[in-house]
Amino acid sequence: QRIFLFVMQKEAYVKVAQMVAPRQIEIIDIHPPDISSEPAGTVLIKTHRSAICGTDMPLFVQDRPASDYPLGLGLSIHECIGVIAASKSARFKEGDEILALPRGSGGLAEYFLSHESVTVPLTKYDRKDCILMSQPLGTVIWACRKLGNLLNQDTVVVGQGPMGLLMTHTLSNLGAKTIIATDPIDYRLAVSKQMRATHTINAAEVDGVAVVQEITNGRMADVVVEMVGHQTETINQCLNLVKRGGTILAFGVPDAPVYNFHFGDFFRKNIHFIGSVGPDVQNDFPLAMDMISQGRIDVSPIITHHLPFTAVQRGFELSLHKKDRAIKIVLEYDN
């Protein structure tokens, strides 16, 4: 096995973010990670771009005992692209451009550790911020693999954050007849149209069930995708949007281990219920890159902000409070 190592000066420091209190992130200097004692397959990556995901938010907002802080270095970011700085992998060498999942979601750093099993070569594409979206798009592809044939189907996507918008476009690509996007925020719904929603519903202003019933001529949706997570209400709303014998795909990440789920409605309507988390890295990320680089999906409408990595505090605040019409926030590193 060939081993590639990039040796950095011992006195060099690199920047990493650390949560030091609820809703408070600081940038500190540390010595760069050393992979010399790491197992085979480990790679050290110099970050070029990363992006904030809704699943990164709980660590930022949750109140924890003061004794828990500071949290681990680099928490929490998992959507990253960069270049191999050091390698103990036969598949990757120094200088390779890659997309990788950071170890322990510790990607909020100038350098992070990963493993060859969750690292893929980066497709050549002019806009690095767009090709970075292969990570979230890959998780949508993984979810859609479970849905089977979508041709001529009536679908509803509940939630039009970055993931919901990617799901909306993907359902269109897969041949759904109707893609109804629901969200309580108008500016997100405007982007839904760019991402090929056939109809939009502001869930804060109208009765979504009645509107879906009207759009589908009383049939209701064949497939309803819950893309919100982090609360327990919307999954029950999906039960009212789906037709008898239809399918609900639960994509939004749960914070609570037990939900107050309307099991009787689920049972009596003979609903298929599917959960989905994570991708098949070596298949779904490359496919997502192909879809973006070949122009089969335009992810640019969801990218609303570019910030320097050192402004990550502002990035999390924009994302949390939906300020400045924020949808997807990309962090850029000095390279």
N, C-alpha and C positions, 0 to 999 in steps of 0.2 A: 504494500500500500504506500502510495506517495503521500508525503506530508509536507504541506506548504505553511511556513510560518513567517509572519511579518513582524519584525522586532522593532519596538518603539523605544525611544530613549526613556530611561528609568525616571528621569526628572520631569517627563511630560505629564501634563494634566489634561483631562477632558471634562466636559460639562455634562451634568446629569440633573434631571429634575427630581424633586422629592416632595411629597406631601407632608407638611410639618404640622398641620392642624386642619380641621374641617374647612374646606374651600380655600385653602391656602397652600400654594406651591412655591418652592424656592429653587433656584438654580445654584448648584454647588459644584466645586471642582474635586475630582477624584483621580487617582491613578487609573490608567486604562486597564480594562480586564485582561488577564493573562490566561491564555488557553493551554499553556504548556502542560498543566496537570489535568486537563479535561479529557474525557474519553474520546475515542475515535468517533469521527463524524461531526465533532463540534466545529462551528465556524464563528469567527468574530467579524462583525459587520460594522462598517462605518456608515452611519445613517445619512441618506440624502433627503428623503421626504418621509413624513408620517402624517397620519390623519386621526382626528378625534372621532371616536365611535360612541354611540349611546351606552354601550356596555362598559365604557371607561368611566362613566359618570357616577355610578354608585360610590366608588371609593372617594370621589371628590366631595360628595354631598353628605354622606352618612356621618352622623355624630358618633364618634368612638371615644372610649375613655382616653384621657390625656396620656396615660401610660402607653397607649398603642403607638404614639407618634414619637419620632417620624416613621412613616411607612417605608417599605422597601424601596431601594433605589430604582428609578425609572418607571414606577407605577403611575398611571396605567396607560399604556398604548400598545396595540398589537398590529396596527395597519402600517407597515413599513417597507420601504425599498432602500437599497443602498449598494455598497460595493464590498466585496470580501477583503478584509484587512489581514486576516490570518486564518489558516485552514488546517484542520486535521481530518479532512475529507478527501477521498480520492476523486470525488465528483466536482469539487470546486477548488479553484486556485485564486491566489491574490489577484485582485483587479476585476474579477467577474462581477457583473452587475446582476443583482438578484432581488427577488421579493422573498421575505422570510417572516415567520412568526417568532417574535422574541421569546426567549425563555421567561416563563412566568409573567408574560405581558409587560416586561420591563423595557419597553422600547422607547421610553421618553428620555433618550440619552443620545449623545453623539456617537457612542459605540455600544453595541449590545451583543450578547451571546445567543446563538441559535444552534440548530442541528440540521444536518443535511436532509433529514426526513421531512422537515417542514420548510424547506428552502427550494426555490425553483428559479431557473435562469430568467432574466428579465427580457421580454420582447422589445426589440428596437422600436421606439415610438417617440415622436418629437415632444409631446407633452407628457412629462414625467408625472405631473399631478393626476392626469387622466389614467395613465397605466397603473398608478397606485390604487385606483379604484377596482383593480382586479381582485384585491383581497375581499372587500365586501361583496362584490359581484359574485365571486366564487362561492360564497356561502349561500347566496340566492340560487345559484345553479344547483348546488347540492340539495336544497330544499325542493326545487322544481323537479329534480330527478324522481321524487317520490310521488308525484301527482299523476303520472301517466299522460294519456292523450288529452290535450287541452283544446283541440280544434273545435270551434263552434260552441265553446262553453261560455256561460255567463259567470263572470268572476267579480269579486269585491276585494279590494285591498284596504284594510283598516289601518290607517296611519301612513302619512306621507312625509316621514323623515327621510334621511338618505337611503335607508334600507327599503322602506316602502316604495320610494321612487324607483329604485333599481328593480324591485319586484314588478312594479307596474309595467315598465318597459319590457322586461323579460316575458311576462305573460302575453304581451302583444306579439313579441317575436315568435312565441310558441303557438300562435294561432287562435288565442281566445277571441271570441266574437265581441264580448262586452267586457271592458275593464273599468269598473266603477271605483274611483279613488275617494276615500273619505278621510277627513282631517278637520280639526277645528280652526286651522290657521289658513287664511286666504292666500297669502303669498306662496305657501307650499302647494296649494291646489293649482295655482297658476303654473307652477313648474310641472305639476302632474300632467298638464296638457302637453307640455314639451316632451314628457316621457311617455306619451302615447296613451294616456287615459282617454277612454271614449266619453266618460261622464265624470263629474266631480260633485261631491256633496260636502258642504260645511256642516259637520256633525254638531256644532254648537248652535246652529241656527234653524235646522229643519229636522223633521222626523226621518232619519235615514232609512228605517224599515219601510215606511210608506213610499219613499222615493225609489228604493230598489224594487219594490213591488210594481210600481208604475213603469219603470224602465224595462223590467223583464216580463211585462204583461201578466203579472201574477205568479210567474214561475218561481221567483226568488233565485238566488245564486247557486250554480252548480258547485262552485269552489269559493270559499271565503278564507282570506289569509290575514291572520292577526300579526301585525308588524310593530306593535307598540311596546308591549311588555312593561315590566317595572310597576305594575299595578294589577288589580284583579277584575276590573269592571269590563274591559273590552272583550275578553274571551267569552263572557256571557252574552254580550251584544251580538257576537258572531252567530250564536245559536238562533237568533231571530232573523238573521239575514240569509241563512242557508236553507235550501229546499229540503224536503224530506228525502233521505237517502243521499244527500250531498256530502261534501267534504269540507272540513275545517283544518287548515294548516296553522299550527301554533309556532310562530317564528320568534316573536318578541320574548326577550329573556325574563324569566320570573325572578323576582326578589324574594317572594314568600315561598316557603316550601310546601304550604298547603293552601289551596284556593277554595273559596266559597263558590263552587261550580254547580250550575243548575243541571244536575245529573239526570233528573227526570225528563227535562226537555231533550237532552242529548239522547237518552235511551229511547224515548217514544218516537223520535223523528228518524231513528235508524241512521244516525250520522256517523260518517267515517272521521276519525280524529287522528291527526298525524302531528308528531312533534319533530322539530328539526333544529339542530345546533351543529355548528362547525362545518367544514368542508372535507372533501377528499382532496387533500392538498395537491398531490402530484397529477391529478386529473382535472380538478375544477379550476384551479388558479391558471394553468396554461390555457384552458378553454376560454376563461374570462379575458385573458390577454388577447387571444385571437379575436374575440368578438369586438373588443375595443379597437385594436389596431387595424382590423379590416373594415371598420366603420359600420358594423352591424348593430352597435349600440353606442349612442352618444351620451357619455357620462358628464360632459362639461356643464350642463345646466344645474347639476346638484352642487358643484364646487363654487362656493360663494366667497370664501375668504382664504387669503394666503398670509400667514404670519411667520415671523422668525421664531425659531424654536424657543428662544429666550422669552418670548411673549406668550408662553403657553398658559399662564394664569388668565390672561385676557381671552384666550381661545376657549378655555373651559367656561368662563363666564358668559361669553357670547352664545355658546352652545346650550348652556343650561337655561338661560333666560330668553332665548330666541331673539336676541338683540340684533339690530342692523340686518334683519331679514336673513339671519344665518341659517344655513342648512349643513353644508359640509365644510369643515375647516381644515386646511392643509398647513402643516408646519414645515418650514424650510430650514435647512442646516447650512452653515458655512462650509463650503466644499471647494 
